[in-house]
């Protein structure tokens, strides 16, 4: 009886993960829907939601295209400052400020991508890093950005939708306001990956030479992917500015670019759910250890090394591999 039960459990477990993989959008949205009740507080949940979106956007170029960028903080920052300046200094409503942030971030990604995709490997990473730091200093020098003090007053106290007024100052209302944007982004990313264009992205990662020989315009595919990645990261930046009611200049720093690399590696690069898992683990670990000690970075770094050694494909990626779920 015991042996039979164990056999059934082993049979059902991969089937469960296979079902999650097949219905990954719905499964991810349902997980994020209940996330506020799984975290210490609503603030941490909102932080995970936003940085999960940031990692999902980055994962398009890093996990699916196979190109390591150290400059994605530029798009997070451009989105945050665009929405922040429009809301705080020009009294533009949120439903215009957020799309503007996406468009400006995509335009920035177009400029940076057009220069960066001419290079490969570590050179691509270094070029994106250098260009993102150019963006950092350009925005730092802008009078509207607030310089080292950052931008204050990015307040969205309420949202009016179809005659319904939602108090966004309430943490749970704010979370589900952000959740709507992330849910739409998840659906869009899944559609991109399931399309012929999405298959071309992954083909470039596997074998760029063969993909080119098959007639695909590799350079255009890389550039479009880079722009899409920047647009999603810009949306995350806009939501982060609204969440904090401010934008810190550190948003544009290279450490923020390194953070999203760590999140993707921790969760599982090239997997749909991995960036969410990485954001959840990293930010929960950070939140717990920062309450205990001011040297929390030391412990977080040690835990990250542990996961890299024992979960080489990230937590979610390794789980899928062990259960033989493609």
N, C-alpha and C positions, 0 to 999 in steps of 0.2 A: 504493500500500500504506500509506504513511504517513498520507495523508488519510483513508483508510477506517478506520484504527486510531483516529485522533483522533475521528472521528465516533462510533464505537462507544463510546469512553470517555465522550464527552459524553452519550450516550444512557443508559449504565449508571449514571453518577454520580447524576442526579436520582432514578433508580429505587431506588438504594441508600438515599437519604435518605427517599424515600417509604415504603420498607419499614420504616425505623427509626421513622418517624412513626406508621405503622399498628400497629406492635408496640412502642410507646414504653415500656410498662411493662417488658416483657421485656428490651428493649435497655438501658434505664437500669439495671435490676437486674444484668444481665451486666457492664455497665461498672463499676458500683460493686463487683462481686464481685472484679474483677481490679485495682481501683484501688490496693491496697497495693503492688503491684509496679510501678506507674507513677509513684509519688511518692518523694521522697528518703528518707522513713522512715515507719514505721507510725503514728507520732504525728501527722504531717501528714495522712495519709490519714483518720484518725479525726476530726480537726478538720474536714476537708472534708466528710466524711459528715454530721456533726452540723450544721454551718452550712448545708449543702445542704438538710437537712430543715427548718431554720429558715426558709430562703428559700422552700422549697416551700410551707410554711404561709402565709408572708407573701404569696406570689404569688397565693393564692386571692383575697385582698381587693384587692391592688394590680394584678396583671396581668389577672385574669379579671373582677373586678368593676369595676376602673377607679377605685378609691378609694385615695388616697395617705394612709397612716397613718404618723405619726412616733412611735407609741407601742407598737410591738410588742416592744420590749425588756421591757416590763412582764410579758408572758406568758412570755417566755424566763426572766426572773428569778423569777417566781412558781413556775414549774415546777421550776426549779433549787433554790430555797429550800424548797419543799414536800418534794421528795424528799430533799434534803440534811438537813433537820431531822429527818425521820422516821428516816432511816438513822443519822445521826451521834448524835442525842440521845435517840432512843427505841428504837433497835435493831430497827426495823421492817425486815422482809426486802424486797429489791428488787422482788419481784413484787407487793407491795402498795404500795410507795412510788411506783413509776412510774405505775400507774393513778391513784393519789391526786393526783399532780402534774398529770396530764391533766385530771382533774375540777376541781381547784381553779383551774387556768388557764382552763378553759372558763367557770367561774363568774365569774372576774374579767373575762373578755372579754364576758360577758353584761351585767355592770354597766356597764363602760366603753362597750360598743357601744350599749346602750340610750340613753345620753346623747349619744354622738357621732353616731349616724346621723341625728339631727335636723338636722345641718348638712351642707353640701356643699363641695366644692372645698378651697380653702386653709383654710377655717374648720374643716372636718373634720380636716385635718392638724394644725391648731393645738390643737384640742380633745383629740385623742388624745395629743398631746405633753404638754399640761398635765396630763391625767389620769394619764399614765404617770409623770410626775414626782411626783405625789401618792403613787402606789404606791411609788416610790423612797424617799421620805422616811418613809412608814409602815413599810416593812420595815427601813429604816436605824435607826429608833427601837426596833424590837423587840429585846429582850434576847437572844432565841434566834438572831437573825441574825448576831451578832458585830459589828454596827456597821461601822466603816470597816475593821476587820481581816478581815471576811468570815467565812464559815463553814468550819471545818476538820473533818477526820475523816469525810468522805463516802466511806467505804471499802467496796467490794464485792470482797473478795479471791477469791471463788469463786462459781460458779453451779451449782446442782443441778437438772438437768432429766432426768426419767424415769430416775432412778437413776444418771445420768452426771454426774460432777463436772468442771466446766470451770474451769481456772485463769485468772481474768480479769486477773491481774497480768501475764500474758504479753500483750504488745502485739497480736499477731496474733489471739489468742483474744478479746481485748477488742474489736478491730475487728469481728469477725464476730458478736459478741454484739450490738453496736450495729446492725450490718447487718441483722439479722433484724427489728428494729423499723422501720428505714427502709424495708425491702422491703415490709412490711405496710402502712406509711403510703403508699407509692407506689401500691400496689394500691387502697387506699381512696380516695385522691385521684382516681385515674383513673376509679373507679366513680362518684364524685360528679360529675365533669365530664361523663361520658357519660350521666348521667341527665337526665330532664326538668328537674330542679332546676338541674343544671349549665348547661343551655341557657338557663334563665331568668337565671342569674348573668351570662352573657355578653351576653344581650339587654339587660340593664340597662346594661351598659357601652356598648353601641352606641347605644341610644336609650331612655332611662328613661321618657320620656313615652309612647312607643308601647307599651312593655312594660306600663305601668300601664293603658293603654287596652285592652290585650288581656285584662285581668282578673287579672293577677298582683298579689299583695300585695307591693309593692316593699319596703316597710319591713321586713316579716317576713323576706323573702329576704336583705336586707342584714344583718339582725341574726343570722340563722342562719349566714350565711357568715362573719361576724365571729367568732362563737363557734367555728366549726370551725377557722378560721385560728388563733385563740388556743390551741385544744387541741393542734394539731400543733406550734405553737411551744413550748408547755409541755412536750411530750414531748422536744423538742430540748433544752430547758433541763435537764430531769431527766438526760438522757444526758450532757450537758456537765458537770454536777456530778459524776457518777460517773466520767467520763473524767479529770477533773482532781483528783478526791478532795477538792474544795473548791469553794466558791462565792464569787466576789468580788462586792462591792457594785457594781462597775463593770458587771456584767451587766445591771443595771437602768438604766444611764445612757443618756441620749438618743443618745450616740455609737453605742451598740449598735443603736439603731433606725435611725440613718443608715447604718450598715454594711450592713444587710440591704437597704436601698434601693439602695445601690451595687452589691451582688451581683446583684440582679435586673436592674438596668439593664445591667450588664456582660454578663450571660449572655443576657438576652432576656426581658423581662416578657411574660406572657401565653403563654409556650411551656412545654411540660411539662418538657423537658430543660434549658431555659435556666438556671434557678436552680442546678442542679448544675454547669453549665459556669462560671457566674459565681463560685460558691464555689471551684471548682478554680483558676480563673485568679487571683482576688484573693488567696487564701491562699498559692498557690505564689509569686506575685510578692512578697508580703509576707515569706514565709520566705526567699527568695533575697536580697532587698535588705537585710533586717534583719541578715543575716550580714556584709554589707559595710560598712554604715554605720548609725549611730544615728539618722540623719535620713531613714530609709527612707520616711516618710510623704510627703516631698517628691517622691520618685521614683514612688511608687505613685499619687499625685495626678496627676502628669504623664502617666503611662501610662493612667490612667482617662480623662483628657481626650482623649487620642488615640483611645481606643476609642469614646467618645461621638461624636466628630467623624466617624470613618470607619466606625463600625458603629452607626448611629443606632437600630437595633432590637435592639441587643445582638449579641454574637458569633454565637450560635446562631440568633437571629431573622433576622439579616442573611444568613446562609448559606442558610437556608430560602427567604428572599425571592429571593435571586440565582438559586437553582436552581428557582424557581417551584414550590416544594413548599408547599402550603397548611397 
